[in-house]
Amino acid sequence: MLSELTYDTINSKCGETDKTLAGLKKIALNVMGCIVFGAHRSWRGTDSQEPPVGLQTTLMESIHTVVFRGSSTSYVPPRILSLGVMPKTLKSVGVARLEVPLHLHDSIARARRSTGSPKTVVNHLVKTYGEDDKQDHGEVDGQDETCLPPKPSVTLTDEQLSAELSSLMTAGSDTIAITLAHAILALAVFPEWQDWITKSIDQATNLGYSSKYGACFPLMVRCLALMSETLRLFPPVPLLVRKTFAAHDINDIHIPADTMVKIDIAEMHTSDPFWEPEPFEFRPSRWLKEGIAPCEALIDGIPRGSFLAWSEGPKSCPGKKMAQVEFASVIQDIFGKFRVELVTGENEPLQEAKDRVMRDLKDGAFRRRMKESGPEGVVLKWVRR
């Protein structure tokens, strides 16, 4: 995994590369593929499986192609892109866009045929919300239907399940990749926080807990504090949009029914008095309770509306815990072995380089780059600890 942060280095002797952001995007996509579909793909881009009969790509190969090379051609019909007269690169994008829906429907069909407890997201969704195609049979997997727990009142068609899975892969991998990128860039700008993070990572490693989730994750409080502070200052989704179904009066403001309301998350994360003093300062330690080290814990009692990175209410992010585990795991793996340094431009003072990166972080420049096909530009140096 770590090779993805330094592949195609500008200077292989000192580990300088402008490919870190793209590498994080690939890491996030591979992890999501394993969680959602149980699909394993090597970090160098080769699949362990052959394409299904009649298809040219595997599931993860098609998703990777669409995510990394499909944004610039999203308005061109895939059947045109896949024509034989098209250049090889464009043709591969067209083929991938045609085959992703086929792969998703095949995954749903295989999940429906599987037995036992669901171990992937697709199996869980199909078993819980899929249309019951066995309702006319007296037994399901050898069991009397009357002995099985009732299905939820809401069911999803295969087309709806396919749309949910597609959204999980794209939105889930995008947001975690952007958050990881923002956190790593902030650590490069403020190296003192790398020392702070590695203390908890080294503690888990020294206790032999680094690969044991149940013992290791509770020790990753500082990693979660880093994640929360990154989400507070540089949210991957800076605006929430909601529609009112009835009229509301909030203080002296009347909001009619059927009104689209935009919530500026970034503004709320810095204007609320709860984050004083210095709400614009990058300080992960603000998320820890005082006086309880070494058994640290995150603060509680955050006022409602002061932190909306995960949203709130019935539409809050369902992947919060999964994202936290993935973030902590990646940060632990990276900074348990490496330090990251910011590389300056030609004749550029270090402070000017730091100011440049912070400006881009605050105005969302890196977030926009991560959503494009070539999230490159910033040069980082990876130094083994």
C-alpha positions, 0 to 999 in steps of 0.5 A: 500500500505504501508504494502508492504514495511514492510511485513514479517518484520525481527523485527516487533517491530522496522519495520526492513525488507529486503522485501522493494524492492520486495514490491516496485515491487508489488506496481508498478505492481499493479498500472500498472495493474490498469492503463493498464487494469483497474484491481484491486488487493489487496496489499495482493495478492487477486483479486476482480474477479474470473478467467474466465470460463475455466481458472485457474487464473485471469489476474493480478494473472497470471502476478504476478506469471510470474513476481515474480516466472517465471524468473528462469524457462523462458527457460522451455516450459510452457506446461512442467511446467504445467504437473500434475507431476510437483511441485505445484510452478512450475506448477503454473508458467507454468499455468500462462505463458499459460494463460497470452496470453489468458487474454491479448486477452480477454482484447482486445476483451472486449475493442473492444466491449466497448462503450464510451471514453477509460479509460484504456490503453488497450481501448485506444490502441484498439480504436486507433490502433486496426484493424477495425472489423466493417468496413463492417457495416454502424454503430459503436456503433449507429453512422454513420462511416462517422461521426467518426474521421479517424483511424491512417494509422498504425493498429495493429493486436491482436497479436501485441496489445498483445505484446505491452500490455505485454511490457507495463506491464513488462517494465513499472512496472520494470523501475518505481519499480527500480527508486523508490527503488534507490530513497528510498535507496539513501534517507536512505543513505542521511537522510538530503534529506528526510527532504527536501522532506517532506517539500513539502509533508507536505505543500500539506497535510496541504493545504488539497491537498494530494489526489487532483491531480490537486492541489497536483501534481504541489506542488510535484516539489521536488519529481520530482527533486528527481526522476530526480536526481535518474535517472541521477545517477542510470538510470534503463536503463544504455544503449541505443541501436540504429541502423543507417539507413544511414551513419552519420558523427559526428565531426570526427567520421564516422558511417556507415549505419546499425551500432548498436550504444550503448549510455552509459547513465550513463557516459553521466549523469556524464561527461557532464559539465552541471552537474558540480560541483560535478557531482557524488554527490547525490543532488536533489536540483540541479534540482530546479531553484533558488530564486523562493520559495515557488513556486518552479519549475524544471530547464529548458534549459538542453543541448540536450544529457545531460540527456537521462533517458527518451531517446530523439526524436521519440523514447522517453519514452511515459510513462514519465508523467505517471511514474512521477505521479506514482513516486510522488504519492508513495513517497508522500504516503510513506514519508508523514507517514514514515522515512526510515533508513539504517540497518547496518550488525553485527558490521558494522559501519554506514558509511561502510553500507552507502558506501556498499549501494552506491557501489551497487547503482552505479554498478547496483546491485539493478537493477539486483536484482529487475529484478530477482525473489528475490529482497531482501538483503538490510535491511531497518528500517521504522519509523513512523513520 
